[in-house]
Amino acid sequence: MRSNPHVSRRRAWWPLVACVAASGCTSPSAPPPPPSGGQEFVLDFSAYQHDVAPVLVQYGCDAMECHGGGIRGTYQLSPGASDPQFDFAQTSLQVNPYDKDQSSILSRPLAGGLPHAYKPFASTDDPGYQAIRAWVYAGEFK
């Protein structure tokens, strides 16, 4: 008597199916939770409003022809500093917490060329520059 090849193939897979079913792999599982831990670099909003925003307004950074006229590179401000929370968030993105003096908010206004054609600060001794730098350096990891 000859054995049916289809029956023997089904029998060969049965141990594998039983093993998968027993291990709980019968239905999709939820994705793993995102990693936790780490630290966040936190900048002070009230210090931004008191010390940094006035400098940005004084130098016209929020003007329509500058960063207040839509996206200009990676830095956008609300025209007339009308949205302090938005401006704070945008300015915070210009801070490099690992190399603070190389933060865009500090290095580009000193450049006076591409990618920042206007040079509001003649040097790092400028009071406006010092106000922004103090805010950047006051930020901390929490």
N, C-alpha and C positions, 0 to 999 in steps of 0.2 A: 504494500500500500504506500502510495506516494503522499508526502505531506504537502499541504497547500502553502506556497511561498508567501502569500499575503498574510496568512495567519501567523507564521513564524516571524515576519517583520513586525507585526503588531506586538507580539510577545517580547521582542527585543527592545522596544521602546517603553514598555510598561514600567520597568524599574526606574528609568529616568523620570517619567511622569510622576510616579509615586514619590520620588525623592524631592522634586520641585514642589509638589503639593504639600509635602510634609514640612518643608522649610519655610512656608508662608509666602511663597512667591506667586500666589494665585491672582493677585490683583495689584494694580499700580499703587505705589506708596506716595505720600506727600513729599515734596522736596525737603532737603535738610534745612534747618534754620540757618540764617546768615551768621557769619562769624561775629563774635562779640568781643568786647574789650577794646583796647587801644585808647588813644587819647585824641581829643579835639582841641585845636588851637582856637582860643576864645579872645576876641577883641571887645573892648568896652564901647557900647553904643552911646552912652552919655558923654564919654570923652570924645567920641567921634563928633557928636553934635556940637559940643562946646569948643573943641580945638581944631578939628580937621575940616568940617563942613564950611566954616567961615573962610578958611584958606582957599578951598576949592572955588567958592563963590567970588572971593576977592580977585583971584587970577582968571576968572571967567571960564573955568573948566566946565561949568554947567550950561554954558551958552549954546545956542542952537548950532553955531558953526564949529563947535568943539565937541565935547562928549555929551551934550544935552540934545543933540540933533539926531538921535537915532544911534544905532550901533556904529561905533568908530573903533575898529579893531576889536579888542575884547573888553573894552571899558565904556560903559554907558551910564550917564547920570540923568536924573529927571530935570527938565528945564526949570530954571529958577529955584533949584533945590526944593521942589514942591513935594517930593516924596522921600523924607529922610530915611525911612526903613529900607527902601529900594536902594538909595544911594549908599547907605552903610553896607548893605549886602554886596553891591557892586565893587565898592572900594575894598572891602575885606578880601574879595577874590584877587585883588592886585598885590596881596601880601604873601611873601614867601617866608613861612615861619622857620624854615631851616637855614636860610641865608638872608636875614632881614634886610641888610643893606642892598641886596640885589633884588628886592621887591620892586615890581614894576612901578608902584606908586611913588617910589623913591628914585629909582634909576632913570626912568624915561623923562621926567621933567628936567633933568640935568643934561640930557643928551643934546637937545637942540638940533636934531636931524631925524632922519627916518629911524624908527617908526614914530617919532614924536617931533613934529616940525617946530613947535613952539617951545621955547626954553624959559619957563617962568622963574626958575631959580638959577641965579648966577653962580652960586656955590652952595656947598653944604652948610655954610654959615648963615644962610638966609633964615629969618625967623619962621617963615611959612614952612620951609623944608624941615626945620628943627621941630616944629609942632607935629607934623605928620610922622616924623621919625620917632618922636617920643611915644606917640600913640601905637606905632608898630611894635616898638620895643616893650611896651607895657603889656602887650598880649602874652598869654601864657597857655600852656598845655594843661588841660584838666581831664 
